Amino acid sequence: MRKILLVSFILTIVFKAFPQNKEEVEITILSGEYWWGGLSAIGHKTPYDSETVASYDLWGDNKGNQAQPLLLSSKGRYVWSESPIKYSFEDGTITVSSRKGKIEFGTAGNNLRDAYNYAVTKYFPPNGKIPEQLLFTKPQYNTWIELTYNQNEDDILKYAQAIINEGYPPGVLMIDDNWQESYGTWEFSPRRFKDPKGMIKKLHAMGFQVMLWICPFVSADTEIFRHLAKEGMLLLDADKTQEVLWANTKNKAAIIRWWNGASACLDLSNPRAQAWFEERLNFLMDEYGVDGFKFDAGDSDFYTDGIVSYMSEASPNDHTTYFAKLGLQFPLNEYRASWKMAGLPLAQRLRDKHHNWDDLQKLIPDLMSQSMMGYAYTCPDMIGGGEYQSFQNSMTIDEELVVRSAQVHALMPMMQFSVAPWRVLSKENNQLCLEAALLHTKMGSLFLDLAEEASKTGEPIVKPLALAYPNSGYERIKDQFMLGDHILVAPVIKKGARTRKVVLPKGKWKADDGKVFRGGRTVEVEVPLSRLPYFTKK
C-alpha cells in the first residue's frame, strides 16, 4: 500500500509540473487493459476495453442509480474529477471531458487493486461509520409490491404478521410510497392510518425496525406548497417570479415531471430547506417511533431543465448530493440515486429490475460496479424484481426466477423481499426462499464484520474476482463474486440450469456441500433448484 501511495505521489508531482489536469484528456487503451466505473446501472456493460464503442455524460444523468466521476483500469490507471465528466470509448481511445473542473489522470500501480486503493485513499476515504446493523444481519421487507399505492395500516400489519407466521426472520420493514397525506406533507394519511403510532409499536414488538418512504418533491396547490414557496424553499423555474392575481408569493416554483406526475421540489441547496426537511423527519421519529427513511428520487436529471436554486452554481449532480447528505443523520437509510457519496454510511440499492432472467443476470455485475466506485453498503433491488406491474398477473410469475433471485441476494450484503413468496410460490418454492433468508441471517455477523472493515479501509464487501485476484485474467467474469477475501459465491442466473461452471482461483476451496476442490481451474457443479453454490477458501 505504501509503495502504491509513493508511486501516486510521484505521479502527482509530475502532473503538476506538466499540466495533465485539464478539461479534456485522451487516453490510449493499453493492450489487455480493462476499465470500470462511472455508472452502477450499466455495470453489466463493463469492463470496457479497446473494442468498446460507448459514450456517457454524467452531467445531469445518473441512469437512475449511483454515479461517480471515476474510471479505474486493470493496469493500475485511474481518472477522477470533482465535477461531472463525459467519457467516450472509441477506436482504442478514451476521451474524458468536463464542463468545468479539472480531470485527474494517472497511474497508481500495475493492477486494478492498486488503482482502487489509491482512489479510496485520495478521493473518498471511509469515515468509520456504517448504516444500521439490521440492514445487514436480517432480510429487509418492502411493502411496495404487495400494496403499491394502497399503503394502509391494516394491510401493513397483515404483511408483517405473515412474515412471522411463515418463519421469515423479522428485520427492517419499509413502508413505501403513499403512506403520507401528500408529497411534502409528511404526515400519515388519516384515511388509511387510524393509529400509526400504535401500528409502529406493534411492528416493533414483532421485531421489526420501520422505515418510511420519502422524496424531495412537494405536491403543488397544497398548504405546505404555498408555505414553502412563500419562504423561498422551493426550486424556481427560469422566470423566477410571477405576476398572478391573489398569488401568495412572487416566487415561481419550478414544476418537475417525475414518475408520479408533476410536482414542485425542495431546494436543498438552501440551508433553510434542509432544516425544514430534517425537522419533519425528526418529527416522524419522535412522534410515531419511526426508525429511518427510504430516500427515493433525487436523480440528477430532475434538476436539468433551467431550474434556479439558492446555490446558483450548483450542478444537477450537486442537487443529488444535497438530498443524499440528509441520510447521513439517519443510520437507517436507503438510497437509489447518489453522486460522490462513496465511503459514507448510506445503504445503496440497485435501481428497479424487471421480473425476467435478463435483469437477474445484471444483479451481480451491477452490484460489483457499485463496489468498484466505492459504494460498499449495497442492496441488489427487490427479490424477483421491483417493477410492480410484473406481479399484477399471477399467471406471469416465474417461480424459478423468484427462487434464484432470493439465492442471488442471500450472500450479498443486504437482501430485500417485497413480493410475498408465500403468496406467489408453491409451498416447496416458498421453502427455498425461506432457506435463502435463513442463510443470509446465519451469515449476518460476517456481513457486519465486512461492513465494519469497509468503514475503515474502503475494502468492498462484494468484489469482482479481478479486484480480489488481480493479474489473473478474471476481468470478464460477471456471474460470480467474492464476499470478502475467503468466500466465492456462484449463484445460478440461467433458467433451467442444473449444472454450472465455476472459476476457482488458486488454493483449496470447500464447497457448500462439503466437497473440497483444488483451485486454479474451472470446475462444473450440480445446481438443483435447492442449491446456492458457494466456496470457502481453506
Buried (B, 14 or more C-beta within 10 A) or exposed (E): EEEBBEBBEEBBEEBEEEEBBBBEBEBEBBEEBBBBBBBBBBBBBBBBBBEBEEEBEBBBBBBBBBBBBBBBBBBBBBBBBBBBBBBBBEEBEBBBBBEEBBBBBBBBBBBBBBBBBBBBBBBBBBEEBBBBBBBBBBBBBBBBBBBBEEBBBEBBBBBBEBBEEBEBBBBBBBBBBBBBBBBBBBBBBEEBBEEBEBBBEBBBEEBBBBBBBBBBBBBBEBEBBBBBBBBBBBBBBEEEEBEEEEBEBEBBBBBBEBEBEEBBBBBBBBEEBBEBBEEBBEEBBEEBBBBBBBBBBBBBBBBBBEBBBBBEEBBBBBBBBBBBBBBBEBBBBBBBBBBBBBBBBBBBBBBBBBBBBEBBBBBBBBBBBBBBBBBBBBBBBBBBBBBBEBBEEEEEBBBBBBBBBBBBBBBBBBBBBBBBBBBBBEEEBBBBBBBBBBBBBEBBEBBBEBBBBBBEBBBBBBBBBBBBBBEBEBBEBBBBBBBBEBBBBBBBBEEEEEEBEBBBBEBEBBBBEEEEBEBEEEBEBEBEBEBBBBBBBE
